[in-house]
Amino acid sequence: MGFAEDELKFEDSFSLHLGRNTYRVDTNKQIRTAQPRSDILVTRNGKNLFIIEAKTDAKSLTDEDRDQAVSYARLVHPMAPLAIVTNGRDFRIYKSGDKEEIEKEKNKILGYKIDSGMEALYEEAFEYFIGYSQDNVAAFCNAQIIEGMKTLLGSKEKPDRRFIPELYVSLKRLKEHIKDFLNDDKPVFTIIGESGSGKTCAMCGLAMELTEDYPVLFYRATNLTEGIVKSIANDFNWGFSAQYSEIALFKRINLLFKDKRILIFIDGLDEWTLPNKVEVLGDFASKIKDKNFKLITSCKSGQWDNLLMISGIPTSFSDEIFSVTDSKTKGYLIEPFDDEEFHALIKKYRTFYEFEGAFESNVLKACKRLPFLLRVFFEVAQGNKYPHLTFSIKEFYDRYYETILAKVPDNRDVAQNTIKSIAR
């Protein structure tokens, strides 16, 4: 649960508060008398947090065990707000005030939720519960992914967002390459491709799939204003009671998951405005090499070479990138959906947009290469009730044009002139 040995008092001594007086009880001397003793008293920063009443693993937990633990928690001074009873196989947590058992809730750190009616000391005790254990860090990562993707995650209510889980189809070849990467010594895997090829969707979907087996963190590169290490450390220090320096934090997590990879996703390296991003990436990649951390990134193909070479000299970042077998470039150039995957994708789009019309073959071919076009076509079809989709639909170009301009709100006039010049 993330507590240090000096924060645990084992069958030692504790204080009783009776009336206006406080008495010290030395349980080592009084263990054979009728004086009470606690199995483990857990503290932090001088505060009593909870009592652990440990029973033999051959014994089932009973109400009598609960009463015993709660009585000890009430007697120590200051009172420990929580009491835990365990037989090594099962455990239960009770509020010391009213003996009420605290029920677990899924998707909460440690599985517990603080009720608004709890006293301040209960809230404080729960705050200290959030220590660096595998379960706690995994729960934190699950919450961080949702936060990291919040501007990307779409739904029927938010159809304009980049990643809509109901429209996601996993790429088998990408998953195979990721599997090879996770067993390789190289610390960096990058998905590259042109705009609209599905990089962000692949990143989001892959991150969500891998959370079942690994702790995963997800960031948009544009949000890493303080670099990679400091941004991640800030997130953890805001979420956990123990505060670590940046280096100590990464060492702590690396030690915690010594037999498991920790995956860090950074989407959109080409959009990252950090002046020294190439140096930051190279330094971070070299630091996590030979550690349990793995970095998975994405970048537009047109900007990729700028991260690999500077003045004709390979960057330190380029040396740490996993090379896909038979690839002519470093990284993974995202491939079109195969027939089976594309069929599954079309089926999901039909359900989501409630459109059953036909497609012109050229439209299907183009959408298979650039899935973003599929989104635009279905949005137009849904809004205009077209019986079939072709490249002769004017509304498709209007919608596509506006979508492109929306990506550059600060340079709309320049973008308009550029697009029109290319079109001419």
TAGI-V393786 format. One record per helix or strand of 3 or more residues. SS is the DSSP state (H for helix, E for strand). FROM is the first residue (numbers start at 1). LEN is the number of residues. If there is no record, write none. Layout:
# TAGI-V393786
ss=[SS/SS]
from=[FROM/FROM]
len=[LEN/LEN]
This chain:
# TAGI-V393786
ss=[H/E/E/E/H/E/E/H/E/E/H/H/H/H/H/E/H/E/H/H/H/E/H/H/E/H/H/E/H/H/H/H/H]
from=[5/8/13/21/27/40/47/63/82/91/109/120/134/165/172/188/199/215/221/228/246/262/269/277/293/301/318/331/339/361/371/394/409]
len=[3/3/6/6/4/5/8/13/5/5/3/10/15/3/11/6/12/6/3/12/11/6/3/12/8/8/3/3/15/9/14/13/15]
